[in-house]
Amino acid sequence: MIQKFFGTDGIRGVANHDRMAPQNVLKLGMAAGRYFLREKGRRHSVVIGKDTRLSGYMIEPALVAGFTSVGMDVKLFGPIPTPAVAAMTQSLRADLGVMITASHNKYFDNGLKLFGPNGQKLSDEAEAEIEKMMHEDFGAGLAHGDKLGRARRYDVGQARYIEIVKATFPRRVNLAGLRIVVDCAHGAAYQIAPQTLWELGAKEVIAIGVDPNGTNINEQCGSTCTEALSAAVLESKADVGIALDGDADRLIMCDETGKIINGDQVLALMAYGWKQTMRLSKPGIVATVMSNFGLERYLNDIDLALIRTDVGDRHVAARMRADGYNVGGEQSGHILMTDFATTGDGLIAALQVLAEILRKDKPASEVLDLFEPIPQKLENIHYTGQNPLQRACVQTAIKDATNDLGDKGRVLVRPSGTEPLIRIMVEADDPTQVKNTTNTLADFIKQYI
């Protein structure tokens, strides 16, 4: 068995291999079940949801076997978004929620995201303890006789979640004037997102990426491949486009001109709009080190702070909880609004953007263009074997590049927490300097992959 399971966002890997092999998923279910079976004298339960990957049919029963074997009841919801699992975990007073998904990855990957009874992602300490328990002898923890857990499938999960999402939209407001394209990435929200927009009265809902077959999730669609969204918006003369990822916890927008709008612009809109309506709990928002410096400049201009964290929406959420902020997110489209949800929710975020468009009564292209991003270049380098960032010469090259930019830009080089990738981000006011710095660093690192 491999030695490391949890990454920056739960567990992720190639389905049916290593950490996502069924025997390891079984052990994860047994260990997580034992971890939460601490209060005696009552039944314990876990909520399980999944996206539309073929491997979900293999991973789900392995989890069920693990949880029921240690005496935990299982509530199965089938394909629902990740934030729906968090919400159902709270609503059903469950001890644990598990989402079977690899988010924006292709179908051949899969993963697990775990939520505690408060609907929040597990802490590093909890993950470490569960991972430690996976290596222990399970004989003493197995339930006996009538103490085994039971499994029950719920058919009302999607309807319940739609009502939760709709409740976040302003009352006495509807979408009657808007023609909306929504790209569901053939993923977990392929039924929920179009239905929600229709129930809120959209003039027309053009749904794409809504025909999952088990292997087409995120394939040339969704929040990480927005060409289809942009084309559909232009072809249908829509007012706005919405792209979700495979588990619908992130959001990318498209205005009526076909221009793609990332999470930084959405954060800017939420910050500005919620400041105007006095809904910000504190004068600022939380984002990661990846957010464009143009966003920080814009927020400073309207007397709001940008608090930065490490990459990962769980780090954003932790900082928001610790310091009392109610808006935060990532450039990649994870948008967190703790007034409504405990984790990133692409559909809720989309509804808040639509509410701002209606409130301002302006085209999306005007509402979603609040700041000019400074030039930023991202490059991913795939590696095998040793992580090249562990080499002293690579760290020296990164420091040299940072020193060369000085206070005129930023360099961020980090390993992906979910894939064998080195991610390079360079930004500065001079686009030529951005390009040259990125290429120089990438070429140097590629020598050691």
Number of C-alpha atoms within 10 A of each C-alpha: 11 7 11 12 20 20 15 16 21 23 23 26 22 19 22 18 13 18 23 23 18 20 18 22 27 22 23 25 26 28 25 26 27 21 16 17 18 9 8 7 6 7 14 21 27 30 29 29 29 30 29 28 28 19 23 22 14 15 25 22 14 21 26 24 20 26 30 23 24 25 25 30 24 24 22 20 21 22 27 26 32 32 27 31 29 31 26 25 26 21 13 13 16 23 23 30 31 27 29 31 31 28 29 24 21 17 23 17 21 29 27 25 24 24 29 20 23 18 25 22 26 20 14 14 9 14 20 14 13 23 19 13 18 21 13 12 8 15 8 8 16 16 15 11 7 8 15 15 22 17 16 11 13 12 11 9 18 21 12 14 20 18 12 17 20 17 12 15 19 11 8 5 12 18 19 13 12 19 19 28 28 28 32 32 32 29 33 31 30 28 17 21 27 22 16 20 25 16 13 15 15 17 14 18 20 15 21 20 25 19 16 19 12 17 15 21 31 26 17 16 23 30 28 21 17 25 15 15 31 25 14 21 25 19 10 14 15 22 21 26 31 30 32 36 31 36 33 32 27 33 29 31 29 27 23 21 17 23 20 20 22 19 23 30 25 28 29 20 21 24 23 20 20 15 18 10 8 11 15 20 14 15 16 22 26 25 34 20 17 23 24 22 22 20 22 21 18 19 22 13 10 13 11 18 18 20 18 20 21 13 21 19 27 23 21 29 27 16 18 22 13 9 11 14 22 21 25 29 32 28 24 18 29 29 32 30 21 17 13 18 19 20 26 29 26 28 28 27 28 25 21 19 22 21 18 20 21 18 11 13 11 12 15 24 19 13 20 26 15 18 16 13 20 17 19 22 17 15 15 16 16 14 16 10 8 11 15 20 17 9 12 10 14 17 15 11 15 22 12 13 19 18 14 14 17 12 9 13 20 21 23 15 18 13 17 16 17 17 15 17 18 22 16 20 19 28 27 25 15 13 15 11 18 22 17 12 22 22 16 13 20 18 11 15 21 13 9 16 15
